[in-house]
Amino acid sequence: MRDTLRRSRRRLLALLGTAALAMAGAIALPGTAQAANVLTNPGFESGSLSPWSCTGNLGSVVSSPVHGGSKALAGAVSSSDTAQCSQTVAVQPNTAYSLSGWVRGSYVYLGVNGGSSTWTSSPSAYAQLTTSFTTGASQTSATIYVHGWYAQGTYYADDISLDGPGGGGGGDTQAPTAPTGLTSTGKTSSSVSLSWGASTDNVGVTAYDIYSGANQVLSVSGTSATVSGLSSSTAYTFTVKARDAAGNSSAASNAVSVTTSAGTGGGTGFTQAAPYLYEGWGDPPSPSTVMSATGIKWFTMAFVLDSGGCTPAWDGSRALTGGVDQTAINQIRAAGGDIVPSFGGWQGSKLGANCSSASALAGALQKVIDAYGLKAIDMDIENTDEFENEAVQAKILTALKTVKANNPGLRTIVTFGTSTTGPTYYGNRLIEQAQSLNANIDVFTIMPFDFGGGADMYGNTVAAAEGLKTKLKSTFGWDDATAYSHIGISGMNGLSDQSETTTPAIWTQIRDWSNSHHIARLAFWSVNRDRGCAGGGVVSNCSGISQNTWQFTSITAGFTG
């Protein structure tokens, strides 16, 4: 963090020094700025970014938190990209302009390319930034930007204003020529790379807007781009339009149609029946005994937490290797099975909340991946410290994106609570951030219980899963089959914390629905509780209802996806 602060200060001092020299060297007296905002879409109320352009495709328009109106900009900063969002406008030469905006987040900058900038360290609510600059003697355009700082979490910006006269002495109304020769230069199962010939303009082209059908999906400054977050084996049609500083857009380029590559089959090609096993309480059973009795192969091992200093440990206290957890894992693997560790949970010191940056969190995850040669990891994102903290959500998703890129074949899972009709506000935000960050999450697992006493646990579970499917379709543009293939269900056997009852018969219905809709994952909390104790209440080592020993695990073993 100290290095980050030094870099921030050095950059700020350099920018201020540049601005001071520019002002000292001016010969002609600047004109007076008129009180008119020359930016387009300054409060992002259009619901889209245009004409703002964001590096790394890391910008998005959100409905909360906002400063004014109903929309704001969110910049999902990564460890290698500050998520700079900029807009180029026409200005008049030798004229003074005032730039201001409202920002929220850690180390957020507002400025103009080649001129002055200002920044704020870490406001907990929106704070106003203000700076001013004077255009050069022949300057006719200016690029305004806002950005965060490396690995410092998502920032927000709203109501950005550049006060002064518009450029062109009456306005530039001439649009650029249309881009030519649009072609695809490559594709994967989730992305398409494009290139095209440059446009010309009487003043200058400032951006190229890429469209998929009628929807603008990306803005870039150069003549190539990669559109990510696409579905496999799906046809897309792309066009490109050029835009100048006055906001004039060209006609569309030629259209190019591309079908993305096939995935691994059946959406993610990943299925996992993996009930939770916890070595921390609840008379942990012998996993080999459970496997022999039920046929289950996978277990979700809970929970990896922070033992201090962003250091992973089982329950935050048991050594990562060499203890009871590794003994259980060795038994599972010796019996032909495998495990997926779950990071987080409802309580304890979470790595997502306590690691200082996405890169630090990725490093902690990597230690566990290396310790056990993992094929999959699960981030159980709960409570206010992770699930209800959008910056921490972005940190977790960025870390998952990093470890997935560094470990080919690794599957990533996020697990979170839900309402009876689908994701809550923070669940929707998590999904939206996953799309914005191109995190490429394999499975979005909901926990359909603790609804507040819901009686119909089968109906509520199905309704919640269908709501998740609808959200995934609208966010990623997937069809039904692809959306289902990214869904997981993690229930609670017997009595839930709020005394909702899931019987073996109901869990069988949920399993059968999951198979018929080919979802990716089925789990429950927990194998420790998969023993009968009718009237026993909500306890750690039995389900609180009448059942056979390991009955829920046996049912789950019949999940085939």
Sequence and secondary structure as in RCSB ss.txt:
>XXXX:A:sequence
MRDTLRRSRRRLLALLGTAALAMAGAIALPGTAQAANVLTNPGFESGSLSPWSCTGNLGSVVSSPVHGGSKALAG
AVSSSDTAQCSQTVAVQPNTAYSLSGWVRGSYVYLGVNGGSSTWTSSPSAYAQLTTSFTTGASQTSATIYVHGWY
AQGTYYADDISLDGPGGGGGGDTQAPTAPTGLTSTGKTSSSVSLSWGASTDNVGVTAYDIYSGANQVLSVSGTSA
TVSGLSSSTAYTFTVKARDAAGNSSAASNAVSVTTSAGTGGGTGFTQAAPYLYEGWGDPPSPSTVMSATGIKWFT
MAFVLDSGGCTPAWDGSRALTGGVDQTAINQIRAAGGDIVPSFGGWQGSKLGANCSSASALAGALQKVIDAYGLK
AIDMDIENTDEFENEAVQAKILTALKTVKANNPGLRTIVTFGTSTTGPTYYGNRLIEQAQSLNANIDVFTIMPFD
FGGGADMYGNTVAAAEGLKTKLKSTFGWDDATAYSHIGISGMNGLSDQSETTTPAIWTQIRDWSNSHHIARLAFW
SVNRDRGCAGGGVVSNCSGISQNTWQFTSITAGFTG
>XXXX:A:secstr
 HHHHHHHHHHHHHHHHHHHHHHHT  S  B   S B  SSTT TTSS TT EEGGG EEEESSS SSTT EEEE
   SS    EEEEEEB TTBEEEEEEEEESSSEEEEETTS EEEES  SS EEEEEEEE  TT  EEEEEEE  T
TS  EEEEEEEEES BSSSS         EEEEEEEE SS EEEEEE    SS EEEEEEEETTEEEEEESSSEE
EE S  TT EEEEEEEEEETT  B      EEEE    SSSTT   EE  EEESSSS    HHHHHHHH   EEE
EEEEEE SSS EEETTTB SSSSHHHHHHHHHHHTT EEEEEEEESSS  HHHHSSSHHHHHHHHHHHHHHHT S
EEEEEE IIIIIT HHHHHHHHHHHHHHHHHSTT EEEEEEE BTTB  HHHHHHHHHHHHTT   SEEEEE   
SSS S HHHHHHHHHHHHHHHHHHHH   HHHHHTTEEEEEE EE TT  EE HHHHHHHHHHHHHTT SEEEEE
 GGG S  TT  S SSS SS   TTHHHHHHHT   
